[in-house]
Amino acid sequence: MTLFAIGDLHLPGGEEKPMDIFGDKWANHVERLRESFSHLTAGQEAGATLLRGFTTIRDAGGPVFGLKRAIDTGVLQGPRIYPSGAMISQTSGHGDFRMIYEHGHAGCGCEMAHVEEIGASRIVDGPDAVTAATRENLKQGASQIKLMTGGGAASLYDPLDVTEFFEEEIRAAVRAAEAEEEPAEAEDEAAEEAAPAEDTAE
């Protein structure tokens, strides 16, 4: 464990709760910002997080694999990152930041939206598509899986109090994660949405 020394006082490095290291710098404007700007600001936030005393974070979803590698190889200063990879959302869900004129691709993968191309979110519907998205994140190096199971304040198309992923879709993600011995994490900003996932998701 890394120790921070302040005079004669020695403090162990703290471990922060799950956080979105890309944060509000891109979430509401992902279609209008260049991803290079978002990556630079995330690197700045990583350094600031370390200076606040947090040596480990569990990133709660987004294109963080490059940042993690930069920190792990000493290119940038920052905390150890346990990445989730792209947030897994459904059409019109909490992680669907597409513009209204961007149409779905029925899970074929042939017409990826901008948010999917940059690794911010994966927009999937049905257990098979959820399984594929989960496995793709694990292939990229995710240490846990982030599911958007209910509405959120930053969403473009869904109310806060809606339930979005079906139970069978949540279970599909959990099965795929368990096969790799990784946890699945569900985000709900309305408490009742968590009920279907309580026995299967961390």
C-alpha positions in Angstrom: 0.0 0.0 0.0 1.3 3.5 -0.9 1.8 5.8 2.1 1.6 9.6 1.9 3.9 11.3 4.4 3.0 14.7 5.8 5.6 15.6 8.4 5.5 12.8 11.0 1.9 11.8 10.0 1.6 8.9 7.6 -1.7 8.3 5.8 -2.6 5.3 3.6 -3.8 6.1 0.1 -7.6 6.3 0.0 -9.9 4.2 -2.2 -12.7 6.3 -3.8 -16.2 5.1 -4.4 -17.2 4.4 -8.1 -16.8 7.5 -10.2 -17.0 8.7 -13.8 -13.6 10.1 -14.4 -14.8 11.6 -17.7 -17.6 13.2 -15.7 -19.8 16.0 -16.8 -17.2 17.3 -19.2 -18.6 15.0 -21.8 -21.7 13.2 -20.6 -24.2 15.9 -21.8 -22.2 17.0 -24.8 -20.7 13.9 -26.2 -21.9 14.6 -29.7 -20.5 18.1 -29.8 -17.1 17.6 -28.2 -14.0 16.2 -29.8 -13.0 13.0 -28.0 -9.4 14.2 -27.8 -10.5 17.1 -25.6 -12.5 14.7 -23.4 -9.4 12.5 -23.0 -7.2 15.4 -22.1 -9.6 16.7 -19.4 -10.0 13.1 -18.0 -6.2 13.0 -17.7 -6.3 16.3 -15.8 -9.0 14.9 -13.5 -7.0 11.7 -12.9 -4.0 13.8 -11.6 -6.3 15.9 -9.4 -7.9 12.8 -8.0 -4.5 11.4 -7.0 -3.6 14.8 -5.4 -6.8 14.5 -3.4 -5.3 11.4 -1.8 -7.2 8.7 -3.7 -4.9 6.0 -5.1 -7.5 3.7 -6.5 -10.8 4.3 -8.2 -13.4 2.1 -9.8 -14.5 3.9 -13.0 -18.3 3.7 -13.5 -18.3 3.7 -17.3 -16.8 5.4 -20.3 -13.7 5.3 -22.7 -11.1 4.9 -19.9 -8.9 2.1 -21.2 -6.3 4.5 -22.8 -6.2 6.6 -19.7 -5.6 3.5 -17.5 -2.7 2.4 -19.8 -1.2 5.9 -19.6 -1.2 5.8 -15.8 -0.1 2.2 -15.6 2.9 2.9 -17.9 3.9 6.2 -16.2 2.9 8.5 -19.0 0.5 10.3 -16.7 0.1 10.6 -12.9 -3.2 9.2 -11.6 -4.8 6.6 -9.4 -5.0 2.9 -10.2 -8.1 2.5 -12.3 -10.5 -0.5 -12.3 -12.4 0.2 -15.6 -15.9 -0.7 -16.6 -15.5 0.2 -20.2 -18.5 1.4 -22.3 -21.7 1.8 -20.3 -24.2 -0.8 -21.5 -27.5 0.9 -22.2 -30.7 0.2 -24.2 -32.3 2.2 -26.9 -33.6 5.5 -25.4 -32.0 4.5 -22.1 -29.8 6.3 -19.6 -26.7 5.8 -21.7 -28.2 6.5 -25.1 -26.6 9.9 -26.0 -27.3 9.6 -29.7 -28.9 12.5 -31.5 -32.6 12.0 -32.4 -31.7 11.6 -36.1 -29.4 8.6 -35.4 -31.3 5.4 -35.8 -30.7 2.1 -34.2 -28.8 -0.7 -36.0 -30.7 -3.7 -34.5 -27.6 -5.1 -32.9 -25.9 -5.8 -36.2 -22.9 -3.6 -35.3 -22.8 -2.3 -38.9 -23.8 1.3 -38.1 -22.2 2.3 -34.8 -23.3 5.6 -33.3 -20.6 8.2 -32.4 -21.0 7.4 -28.6 -20.3 3.7 -29.4 -17.3 4.5 -31.7 -15.5 6.4 -28.9 -16.4 3.7 -26.3 -18.7 5.9 -24.2 -21.6 3.5 -24.3 -23.0 0.4 -26.0 -26.7 0.6 -27.0 -28.2 -2.9 -27.1 -31.6 -4.6 -26.8 -32.3 -8.2 -25.8 -30.3 -10.8 -23.9 -28.1 -11.8 -26.8 -27.0 -8.2 -27.6 -26.4 -7.6 -23.9 -24.2 -10.7 -23.7 -22.2 -9.6 -26.7 -21.6 -6.1 -25.3 -20.6 -7.6 -21.9 -18.1 -9.9 -23.5 -16.7 -7.1 -25.7 -16.1 -4.9 -22.6 -14.4 -7.9 -20.9 -12.2 -8.4 -23.9 -11.1 -4.8 -23.7 -10.0 -5.3 -20.1 -13.0 -4.3 -18.0 -12.8 -5.3 -14.3 -16.5 -4.9 -13.8 -19.6 -4.3 -16.0 -21.8 -1.2 -15.9 -25.5 -1.6 -16.8 -27.8 1.3 -17.1 -31.0 -0.3 -15.7 -33.1 2.8 -15.0 -33.6 6.4 -16.0 -31.2 9.2 -15.0 -30.9 12.9 -14.6 -28.4 13.2 -17.5 -30.5 11.2 -20.0 -31.8 12.7 -23.2 -34.9 10.5 -23.8 -36.0 8.7 -20.6 -37.7 9.9 -17.4 -35.9 9.4 -14.1 -38.4 6.9 -12.7 -38.5 4.2 -15.5 -37.3 0.7 -15.4 -35.4 -0.1 -18.6 -33.5 -3.4 -18.9 -35.6 -6.4 -18.5 -34.6 -9.0 -15.8 -33.6 -11.5 -18.5 -31.2 -8.9 -20.0 -29.7 -8.1 -16.6 -29.2 -11.9 -16.0 -27.5 -12.2 -19.4 -24.9 -9.6 -18.4 -24.4 -11.3 -15.0 -23.9 -14.7 -16.6 -21.4 -13.4 -19.1 -19.5 -11.5 -16.3 -19.6 -14.5 -14.0 -18.0 -16.7 -16.7 -15.0 -14.3 -16.6 -15.3 -14.0 -12.7 -16.0 -10.3 -12.9 -18.8 -8.4 -11.1 -21.8 -6.7 -12.8 -22.8 -3.3 -11.6 -26.3 -1.8 -12.1 -27.0 2.0 -11.9 -30.4 3.2 -10.9 -31.3 6.7 -9.9 -34.7 5.6 -8.7 -34.6 3.0 -5.9 -37.3 0.7 -7.1 -35.6 -0.1 -10.4 -32.9 -1.9 -8.5 -35.3 -4.6 -7.3 -34.9 -7.0 -10.3 -31.1 -6.9 -10.1 -30.7 -7.2 -6.3 -29.9 -10.9 -6.4 -27.6 -10.9 -9.4 -25.8 -7.6 -9.7 -23.2 -5.9 -7.4 
